[in-house]
Amino acid sequence: MVTTHVFIATSLDGYIARHNDDIDWLLQRDDPTEDHGYAAFIADKDWIVMGRGSYEKVLTFDAWPYDRPVLVLSRQLADTPVPDALKGKVLFSGRTPKEVLDYLALQNVHRVYLDGGQVIQSFLREGLVADMVITTVPVLLGSGKSLFGALPEDMDLTLVSSRSFPSGLVQSHYRLLS
C-alpha cells in the first residue's frame, strides 16, 4: 500500500506562496542552525509527487535538490518531453491522485512525499493523505496561494506533535483520521 505524506511551510494566514509564486518570505526566515526535520522526513520516502508550480519553482534553484524520483502532476506537461538534464529523475503525468497511487504501487513504492498546494489539495479531497507536517512561519501575507482549498466535507485530524523554534517557526504534525 502506498501512503502519502506532506511536509510544507505556510504563512500564519495559510499561504504557501505569493500569487507570483514568490517564497522570499520563507527563504528570509531560513535559519541554517535550526533542524526543522526535513532530512528525517524525506529519509523514508521512495518518491516525490509535486505539481507543475512547485516543479517550475524548483527549476529556478541553483541545482536539482532531490535524490529521489519525482513525478510532476500536470495535464499541461503530461505530453511534453522531460528536459535532458532531468531524464531518469523526473516523470510528467496527467494522472488523477488515485491513478498515481496505483501506478506507484506497481513500482513497489510505499511512501510518497506530496509537495505543492494543488497536489496536496487534490489528494486531500480524495482522502489520500496519511499525515501532514506543517511549519507555520510568523508572517501575514494577506493574500497568495492557499495551502488548503475547498473540501467536500470536514476533515478530522489528530495532532501527533508540535514544536516551536527560536526563529519563531511552529511545526505541527497531524495525522488524518479515516
ABEGO torsion letter per residue (X at the ends): XBBBBBBBBBBAAGBABBAAGBAAAAAAABBAABBAGAAAAAAABABBBBBAAAAAAAAABABBABABBBBBBBAAAAABBBBAAABGABBBBABBAAAAAAAAAAAGBABBBBBEAAAAAAAAAAGABABBBBBBBBBBAGBEBBABBBBABBBBBBBABBBBBAAGBBBBBBBBBX
